[in-house]
Amino acid sequence: MSIPSPTDEALVCSARGCRSAAIWALEWNNPRLHDADRRKTWLACAQHRGSLGDFLDARGFLRAVTPVPGSPTLDL
């Protein structure tokens, strides 16, 4: 029996209580705490991409939103 590596596990949405597959990566940083080039990442499903993005954007933290590699959003 082998132990699954982190890349074998499905990426899930970062929204509280959500277990849906992540299809978006929201890259952010808090400029008061992090260097300008440092990025943290929240993952989002289609349903929570807006609310998580709005939360980060309202605080001036959102830097980029990109499709998660292997997600269907890359086919759009």
C-alpha positions in Angstrom: 0.0 0.0 0.0 1.4 3.4 -1.0 0.7 6.7 0.7 -0.8 9.2 -1.8 1.4 12.2 -2.5 -0.1 15.7 -2.2 -0.3 15.9 -6.0 -2.4 12.8 -6.1 -5.0 14.4 -3.9 -7.8 16.6 -5.4 -7.4 20.3 -4.6 -10.4 21.6 -2.7 -12.0 25.0 -2.4 -10.6 27.2 0.5 -14.1 28.5 1.4 -15.1 27.4 4.9 -17.0 24.0 4.8 -16.7 23.6 1.0 -15.3 20.3 -0.2 -15.8 21.1 -4.0 -13.0 20.7 -6.4 -10.9 23.9 -6.9 -10.7 25.3 -10.4 -9.4 28.8 -9.6 -6.2 29.9 -7.7 -6.5 33.3 -6.1 -3.1 34.7 -5.5 -2.8 37.4 -2.8 -0.6 39.1 -0.2 -1.0 41.5 2.6 1.4 44.4 1.7 1.6 45.3 5.4 3.0 41.9 6.3 4.5 40.4 3.1 7.1 41.5 0.6 5.6 42.7 -2.7 6.7 39.5 -4.6 5.4 37.1 -2.0 2.2 35.4 -2.9 -0.2 33.2 -0.9 -2.9 31.2 -2.6 -6.5 30.4 -1.8 -8.2 27.9 -4.0 -11.8 28.4 -5.2 -14.6 26.3 -6.8 -16.8 28.0 -9.3 -19.4 28.9 -6.6 -16.9 30.6 -4.3 -14.6 32.3 -6.7 -16.6 35.5 -6.5 -17.0 35.7 -2.7 -13.4 34.8 -1.9 -12.1 37.2 -4.6 -14.4 40.0 -3.4 -13.1 39.5 0.2 -9.5 39.8 -0.9 -10.1 42.6 -3.3 -12.0 44.7 -0.8 -8.8 44.6 1.4 -6.5 45.3 -1.5 -4.9 41.9 -1.1 -5.9 40.2 -4.4 -3.1 40.1 -7.0 -4.1 37.5 -9.6 -6.8 34.9 -10.4 -5.6 32.0 -12.5 -7.0 28.6 -13.5 -5.8 25.7 -11.4 -3.7 23.4 -13.7 -5.8 20.5 -14.9 -9.1 22.3 -14.2 -11.8 22.6 -16.9 -11.3 26.4 -16.9 -8.2 26.0 -19.0 -10.4 24.7 -21.8 -12.5 27.9 -21.9 
